[in-house]
Amino acid sequence: MMMTHEIQLTAQIDAAPAPEHFTVVQTEIEGEVVVRTDYLGLAATYLELMRADCHLPIPAWQPGRRVGVMAIGTVLSSASPDLHEGDLVQSMTGWSTHSAGPAASYIKLDPDAYPDAGYYLGQGPTAYYGVADVAKAGEGDVVFVSGAAGGVGSLAGQIARNLGAKKVIGSAGSQAKADYLVNELGFDAAFDYHHDPVAALKELAPEGITVFFDTVGGTLYDAALEAAAPGARFALCGSLSTQLGAAADRFPEPDRDAALARGVELIPFSCHHTPGQIAAWHHHFRTALDQGRFVYPRTVVETGIDGVPGTFLAMLHGEYRGNVSVRLA
C-alpha cells in the first residue's frame, strides 16, 4: 500500500472558481502498476467539469473526488509484463503525486520523441482536428484565430500556416501577446482585441477571412462575422469570454441568421481525443518540429501538489502563454 496526495473538489462551482473549491487530501493507493506523477496538464475545459450544470458530454466532477485529467509519470513498480520500472507513461489519473491501477490504464510513451515529457501534454489534438478536419484550412485561406496566445489557439495558428494558409491572423488580450504571436510564433499579423476588433480585421484582411478558429466567442465572433468572406468556415471550439458566467451566458447561441445571410458555415465541434486524432496530431507535430516549422508555446510551472489549484486559477485569468502544465517538484 502506498500513499498519495491528491487534489479534490470541495464543492462544485456555480460562478467564479476560488482556492476554497479545492483541498489536498492524503489517500492510499494500490494497483498492478504504481506511477510517480511528473507533469500535470491544465486546460480551461476543466472549469466546466467542476460545475453542477456541466454542459460537456461527460459527467461533471463531484465533491470529494480527485480532479484533473491528463498526467505524465514514471513507473515505480509493475506486476505487468507490458510496463517496467522507469517507463514513461501517460494516464488520465488527474492531480495527484502518485497513481496506481491496471497496466491497461497507462499508455507507454517514447521518452525520446520530444525534448521533454511535457510536450505530450499540449492541446494539439483539439487544435489539429479543428483546423485540419473541421475547418479544412489549406492553400489560399485567410485564417483568423481568437484567443491565439492560449493553449489551443497558439497551436491552431501554426497548424493553419503549415497547411498552406495564405495569411494567419491572431487576437490576444494585450499588445505584448499580439507581438509574441507575430515575432515568436510566426503569425502574419495579430492585434489586441480590446481595441476595435472589427476595424482590426477589416484592415488586416480586406479581402475577408475564409476560416475562423474561435476559442473565445462574444465580440470576437461578432467581429469575425463582420469580416467574413462569402463561404467562410467557422470552427467554433470554445467561448472563453463567457466561461466564468452562469450556464445561460457560458454558451451563447451564435447568430445563425446573420451567418446564413453572409454565406458563413458554422461548425461547432469538440475533440474526443480518439487514438486517430491523437496520432494525427503527433505525426504533424513531430514532423513540423523536426523541420523547424513549429514553435511549441508553453508555460511550465514548477510547484508542489498544493500549488496546482492556484496555477489553474492563474491560467484561467490569462496569466500564462500557450499550453500550461505543472512539473511537480
C-alpha positions in Angstrom: 0.0 0.0 0.0 1.3 3.5 -0.9 0.1 7.0 0.0 -0.5 9.8 -2.5 -1.5 13.4 -2.1 -4.3 14.4 -4.4 -6.5 17.5 -5.2 -10.2 17.0 -4.5 -13.1 19.3 -5.3 -14.6 20.6 -2.1 -17.8 22.0 -3.8 -19.0 22.4 -7.3 -18.5 25.8 -8.8 -21.5 28.0 -9.6 -19.8 31.2 -10.6 -16.1 32.1 -10.5 -13.7 29.4 -9.1 -11.7 30.2 -6.0 -9.0 28.5 -3.8 -11.6 27.2 -1.4 -13.1 25.0 -4.1 -10.0 22.7 -3.8 -8.3 20.7 -1.0 -5.3 18.5 -0.7 -6.1 15.0 0.7 -3.8 12.1 1.5 -5.1 8.7 0.4 -4.0 5.2 -0.1 -3.5 3.7 -3.5 -2.6 0.2 -4.8 -2.7 -1.5 -8.2 -0.9 -3.6 -10.8 1.2 -0.5 -11.7 2.3 2.3 -9.4 3.4 5.6 -11.0 5.1 8.8 -9.8 3.5 11.8 -11.4 6.0 14.1 -13.1 3.8 16.5 -15.1 0.1 17.5 -14.9 -1.8 19.1 -17.8 -4.1 22.1 -17.3 -6.9 23.2 -19.6 -9.7 25.7 -19.4 -12.1 22.8 -20.1 -11.6 21.6 -16.6 -13.6 24.5 -15.2 -16.8 23.3 -16.9 -16.3 19.8 -15.4 -16.3 21.4 -11.9 -19.8 22.8 -12.4 -23.0 21.0 -11.4 -24.6 22.3 -14.6 -21.8 21.0 -16.7 -22.6 21.2 -20.4 -19.9 18.9 -21.7 -20.9 15.4 -22.9 -19.2 13.7 -19.9 -20.1 13.5 -16.2 -19.2 16.5 -14.0 -16.7 16.1 -11.3 -18.2 15.5 -7.8 -17.1 17.0 -4.5 -14.8 14.7 -2.6 -13.4 13.2 -5.7 -10.0 13.8 -7.4 -10.0 16.4 -10.2 -7.8 16.8 -13.2 -7.3 14.7 -16.2 -4.0 14.1 -18.1 -0.8 13.2 -16.3 2.7 12.1 -17.3 4.7 10.0 -14.9 7.3 7.3 -14.3 6.6 3.7 -13.4 7.9 2.9 -9.9 6.7 -0.7 -9.8 4.8 -3.0 -12.1 3.4 -6.5 -11.9 2.6 -6.4 -15.6 4.9 -7.7 -18.4 3.8 -4.7 -20.5 5.3 -2.0 -18.3 8.5 -1.9 -16.4 10.1 0.3 -13.7 11.4 3.5 -15.2 8.9 3.5 -18.2 7.4 6.9 -19.1 3.6 6.7 -19.2 0.6 8.9 -19.8 -2.7 8.4 -18.0 -5.9 10.2 -17.1 -5.3 9.9 -13.4 -5.5 13.7 -12.6 -4.0 15.9 -10.0 -2.1 13.6 -7.6 1.5 12.9 -6.7 1.2 9.2 -7.4 -1.3 6.9 -9.1 -2.0 3.2 -9.3 -4.1 1.0 -11.5 -4.2 -1.7 -14.1 -1.5 -1.6 -16.8 -4.1 -1.1 -19.4 -5.0 2.3 -18.0 -1.5 3.7 -18.8 0.0 4.4 -22.2 3.7 3.8 -22.6 5.4 6.8 -24.2 8.6 7.2 -26.2 10.9 9.3 -24.0 13.0 10.4 -27.0 10.2 11.7 -29.2 10.3 15.2 -27.8 12.8 17.4 -25.9 11.0 16.6 -22.6 7.9 14.7 -21.5 5.8 17.8 -21.0 5.4 18.1 -24.8 2.9 15.2 -24.6 0.5 17.4 -22.6 -0.2 20.1 -25.2 -3.8 20.7 -26.5 -2.7 19.7 -30.0 -5.3 17.1 -30.8 -8.1 19.7 -30.4 -6.2 22.3 -32.4 -5.2 19.9 -35.2 -8.7 18.3 -35.5 -10.4 21.7 -35.5 -8.1 23.3 -38.1 -7.4 20.3 -40.4 -10.6 18.2 -40.2 -13.3 20.7 -39.2 -12.4 23.9 -40.8 -10.3 22.2 -43.5 -7.9 25.1 -43.7 -5.4 24.9 -46.5 -3.9 26.6 -49.5 -5.0 30.2 -50.0 -7.1 30.6 -46.8 -7.1 33.7 -44.7 -7.4 32.4 -41.2 -8.3 34.2 -38.0 -7.7 32.6 -34.6 -9.2 34.1 -31.5 -7.5 33.5 -28.2 -4.4 32.9 -30.2 -2.0 33.2 -27.2 -3.7 30.4 -25.4 -3.1 26.7 -25.4 -5.3 25.7 -28.3 -5.1 29.0 -30.3 -1.3 29.2 -30.3 -1.1 25.8 -32.0 -4.1 26.3 -34.3 -2.5 29.3 -36.0 0.8 27.5 -36.7 -1.1 24.4 -37.9 -3.0 26.6 -40.4 0.2 28.1 -41.6 1.8 24.7 -42.1 -1.3 23.5 -44.1 -0.7 26.3 -46.5 -2.9 29.2 -45.4 -2.1 32.5 -47.2 -2.4 34.6 -44.1 -2.9 33.8 -40.4 -4.2 36.5 -38.0 -4.5 36.2 -34.3 -6.1 38.1 -31.5 -4.9 38.3 -27.9 -5.5 40.1 -24.7 -2.6 42.6 -24.8 -0.3 44.2 -27.3 2.6 42.2 -25.8 0.9 39.0 -26.5 0.0 40.1 -30.0 3.6 40.9 -30.7 4.6 37.5 -29.3 2.3 35.8 -31.8 4.0 37.6 -34.7 7.6 37.7 -33.5 7.8 34.2 -32.0 5.0 32.0 -33.3 5.1 33.2 -36.9 1.6 34.6 -37.3 1.4 37.1 -40.1 -0.5 39.7 -38.0 -2.1 40.0 -34.6 -4.0 42.6 -32.6 -5.1 43.4 -29.0 -8.8 42.5 -29.1 -9.6 45.4 -26.6 -9.2 47.9 -29.5 -12.0 47.6 -32.1 -11.6 44.1 -33.4 -13.9 44.8 -36.4 -11.6 47.6 -37.6 -8.5 45.5 -37.0 -9.8 42.6 -39.0 -11.0 44.7 -41.9 -7.6 46.4 -42.1 -5.6 43.1 -41.8 -7.9 41.1 -44.0 -9.5 43.5 -46.5 -10.4 40.6 -48.8 -12.2 38.9 -45.9 -11.4 35.9 -43.7 -12.2 32.5 -45.1 -11.5 30.4 -41.9 -12.3 31.4 -38.3 -11.0 29.2 -35.4 -12.9 30.5 -32.4 -12.0 29.8 -28.8 -13.4 33.0 -27.3 -16.9 33.8 -28.7 -18.7 37.0 -27.8 -17.5 40.2 -29.5 -14.7 38.4 -31.4 -17.3 36.1 -33.0 -19.3 39.1 -34.0 -16.2 40.8 -35.4 -15.3 37.7 -37.4 -18.7 37.6 -38.9 -18.4 41.2 -40.0 -15.1 40.5 -41.7 -16.0 37.1 -43.2 -15.8 36.4 -46.9 -18.7 34.6 -48.5 -18.5 30.8 -47.8 -16.2 31.2 -44.8 -15.9 28.2 -42.4 -16.2 29.0 -38.7 -14.8 26.2 -36.4 -16.3 27.0 -33.0 -14.1 25.5 -30.4 -15.0 27.4 -27.2 -16.2 30.5 -25.6 -13.5 31.7 -23.2 -15.0 35.2 -23.0 -18.0 33.8 -21.1 -16.5 30.8 -19.3 -17.0 32.4 -15.8 -20.6 33.2 -16.3 -23.8 31.3 -15.5 -25.0 28.5 -17.7 -27.1 30.7 -19.9 -24.2 33.0 -20.5 -21.4 30.5 -20.9 -22.6 29.1 -24.2 -24.3 31.9 -26.1 -26.1 30.8 -29.2 -24.3 32.2 -32.3 -26.2 34.5 -34.6 -27.1 31.8 -37.2 -29.3 34.1 -39.3 -26.5 36.6 -39.8 -24.1 33.8 -40.7 -26.6 32.4 -43.2 -27.1 35.9 -44.7 -23.3 36.1 -45.2 -22.9 32.6 -46.5 -20.9 31.6 -43.5 -20.8 27.9 -42.4 -20.9 27.5 -38.6 -19.3 24.3 -37.4 -19.3 23.8 -33.6 -17.1 20.9 -32.6 -15.5 19.1 -29.7 -12.5 16.8 -29.9 -12.9 13.4 -28.2 -9.1 12.6 -28.3 -9.6 9.4 -30.2 -6.5 7.4 -31.0 -6.7 8.6 -34.6 -7.0 12.2 -33.6 -4.0 11.9 -31.2 -1.9 10.1 -33.8 -2.7 12.7 -36.5 -1.6 15.5 -34.2 1.7 13.8 -33.1 2.6 13.0 -36.7 2.1 16.6 -37.7 3.8 17.9 -34.5 6.9 15.8 -34.7 7.3 16.4 -38.4 7.0 20.1 -38.1 9.3 20.3 -35.2 12.0 18.3 -37.0 11.7 20.6 -40.0 11.8 23.8 -37.9 8.3 24.8 -38.8 6.8 24.8 -35.4 7.3 26.5 -32.1 5.8 24.8 -29.1 4.4 27.6 -27.0 4.1 26.6 -23.4 4.4 27.6 -19.8 5.7 25.1 -17.3 5.1 25.9 -13.6 7.2 24.0 -11.1 5.3 23.6 -7.8 4.2 21.1 -5.3 0.8 19.4 -5.5 -0.7 22.1 -3.2 0.2 24.8 -5.8 -1.7 23.2 -8.6 -5.1 24.8 -8.0 -3.5 28.3 -7.8 -1.7 27.7 -11.1 -5.0 26.6 -12.6 -6.8 29.7 -11.5 -4.0 31.9 -12.8 -4.2 30.2 -16.1 -8.0 31.0 -16.3 -7.2 34.6 -15.8 -4.8 34.7 -18.7 -1.5 35.0 -16.7 0.3 32.5 -18.9 1.0 31.9 -22.6 0.5 28.8 -24.6 -0.1 25.4 -23.2 0.2 25.3 -19.4 1.5 22.4 -17.4 2.8 21.7 -13.9 6.1 20.0 -13.2 5.7 18.5 -9.8 8.5 19.5 -7.5 
